[in-house]
């Protein structure tokens, strides 16, 4: 798995190697946590060298979050990308536990501590808390894409429905710069 610390290590090598003028970042990812993506984007910002993102078969959600801050983005016509949005999934296993005869004893300190435990229905207030967090993370994602792609936030919101786009669609919409594979990204670099 790719982690921010792994990417940080590679970007540090590139930053300190004066022969490296441009970094080509290959992205093949269905997404990941917003914080991890922000950590990688922060490292890209500190690099001080141009970054070209080369998107593979799938560079969605968090994969696109990272790519959006590259100086140039290259994707194949059939690359699936975009998926600009945030999802939180909190399983509710109560019905399954009841069916299996499992009774969970939960001890908490803190009003909301067990809201993610999945052993009971969430209250409307708790659902509101999760939705507010998702909305904040969504706004951060939209802002990152707008800044990285030079698009206004209203335009990004129109595209930020969570849907995937092909590379061809993404080019038409301004989400990528060029159609092509890794060799195109290297030539562009």
C-alpha positions in Angstrom: 0.0 0.0 0.0 1.1 3.5 -0.7 1.5 5.7 2.3 2.3 9.4 2.8 5.6 8.4 4.4 6.6 6.3 1.4 5.7 9.1 -1.0 7.4 11.6 1.2 10.6 9.5 1.1 10.5 9.4 -2.7 9.8 13.1 -3.1 12.6 14.0 -0.6 15.0 12.0 -2.8 13.8 13.9 -5.9 13.9 17.3 -4.0 17.5 16.7 -3.0 18.7 15.4 -6.4 19.7 18.5 -8.4 19.6 16.4 -11.6 15.8 15.9 -11.1 14.0 18.8 -12.7 10.5 17.4 -12.9 8.8 14.5 -11.0 6.4 12.2 -12.8 4.0 10.7 -10.3 2.1 7.5 -11.5 -1.3 7.2 -9.8 -3.3 4.0 -9.8 -5.8 4.3 -6.9 -9.4 3.9 -6.1 -9.0 6.5 -3.4 -8.3 6.7 0.3 -8.5 8.9 3.3 -8.7 12.7 2.9 -6.0 13.2 5.5 -3.5 10.9 3.7 -4.2 12.6 0.4 -3.7 16.0 2.0 -0.4 14.8 3.5 0.8 13.7 0.0 -0.4 17.0 -1.6 1.5 18.9 1.1 4.7 17.0 0.3 4.2 17.8 -3.4 3.8 21.5 -2.5 7.1 21.4 -0.6 8.9 19.7 -3.4 9.7 23.0 -5.2 9.8 21.2 -8.6 7.1 20.6 -11.2 5.0 17.4 -10.9 3.3 15.6 -13.8 0.7 13.1 -12.8 0.2 10.0 -15.0 -3.1 8.4 -14.3 -3.4 4.6 -14.9 -6.5 2.5 -15.2 -8.2 4.1 -12.1 -7.3 7.3 -10.4 -10.5 8.1 -8.5 -11.5 10.1 -5.4 -8.3 10.3 -3.4 -6.2 9.4 -6.4 -7.7 12.3 -8.2 -7.4 14.5 -5.1 -3.6 14.1 -5.3 -3.4 14.4 -9.1 -5.4 17.7 -9.0 -2.5 19.5 -7.4 0.0 18.3 -10.0 1.2 20.9 -12.5 0.0 18.7 -15.4 -2.2 15.6 -15.5 -2.0 13.0 -18.2 -4.6 10.2 -18.5 -5.4 7.5 -21.0 -8.7 7.9 -22.9 -10.1 4.9 -20.9 -8.7 5.9 -17.5 -11.5 6.2 -14.9 -11.0 9.3 -12.8 -12.8 12.0 -10.9 -15.2 10.6 -8.3 -14.9 14.0 -6.6 -16.8 13.5 -3.4 -16.6 12.1 0.1 -18.1 8.9 1.5 -18.4 7.7 5.1 -19.6 4.2 5.7 -20.6 3.1 9.2 -21.9 -0.4 9.3 -24.8 -1.2 11.6 -24.4 -4.8 12.7 -27.1 -4.8 15.3 -29.6 -6.8 13.2 -26.9 -9.4 12.4 -25.9 -9.6 16.0 -29.5 -10.0 17.1 -30.0 -12.8 14.5 -26.9 -14.6 15.8 -27.9 -14.1 19.4 -24.9 -11.9 20.1 -25.4 -9.1 22.7 -22.8 -6.4 22.8 -22.0 -4.7 26.1 -20.6 -1.2 25.3 -19.0 1.0 27.8 -18.2 4.6 26.9 -17.0 7.9 28.2 -18.1 10.7 26.0 -21.6 11.3 24.6 -20.7 10.2 21.0 -18.0 7.7 21.6 -20.0 4.7 20.5 -21.6 6.3 17.4 -19.2 4.5 15.1 -19.3 1.1 16.9 -22.0 -0.2 14.6 -23.9 -1.9 17.4 -26.9 0.4 17.4 -28.8 2.8 15.2 -27.3 6.3 15.0 -29.4 9.2 16.3 -30.4 12.0 14.0 -28.0 14.2 15.8 -25.1 11.8 15.2 -26.1 11.5 11.5 -25.9 15.3 11.4 -22.4 15.2 12.9 -21.2 12.7 10.3 -22.8 14.7 7.5 -21.2 17.9 8.7 -17.8 16.2 8.7 -18.4 14.9 5.1 -19.5 18.4 4.0 -16.3 19.9 5.4 -14.1 17.3 3.7 -16.1 17.8 0.5 -15.4 21.5 0.6 -11.7 20.9 1.1 -11.7 18.5 -1.9 -13.5 21.1 -4.1 -11.1 23.8 -3.0 -8.1 21.6 -3.8 -9.4 20.7 -7.3 -10.3 24.4 -8.0 -6.8 25.6 -7.0 -4.9 22.8 -8.7 -6.9 22.9 -11.9 -7.4 26.7 -12.1 -11.2 26.3 -12.1 -13.7 28.3 -10.1 -15.3 26.4 -7.2 -18.8 26.6 -8.8 -17.6 24.8 -11.9 -15.9 22.1 -9.7 -19.1 21.7 -7.7 -20.9 20.9 -10.9 -18.4 18.1 -11.6 -18.1 17.0 -8.0 -21.0 14.6 -8.0 -18.9 11.6 -7.0 -19.2 10.2 -10.5 -16.3 8.7 -12.5 -15.2 10.2 -15.8 -13.3 8.6 -18.6 -10.0 10.2 -19.6 -11.7 11.7 -22.7 -14.5 13.2 -20.6 -12.0 14.5 -18.0 -10.0 16.3 -20.7 -13.1 17.9 -22.1 -14.1 19.0 -18.6 -10.7 20.5 -17.7 -9.9 17.8 -15.1 -6.8 16.6 -17.0 -4.4 18.3 -19.5 -3.4 15.6 -22.0 -4.5 12.2 -23.2 -1.8 9.6 -23.2 0.1 7.1 -21.0 3.3 7.2 -19.0 5.5 8.0 -22.0 3.3 11.0 -22.8 3.7 12.2 -19.2 7.5 11.7 -19.4 7.6 13.6 -22.7 5.5 16.4 -21.1 7.9 16.5 -18.2 
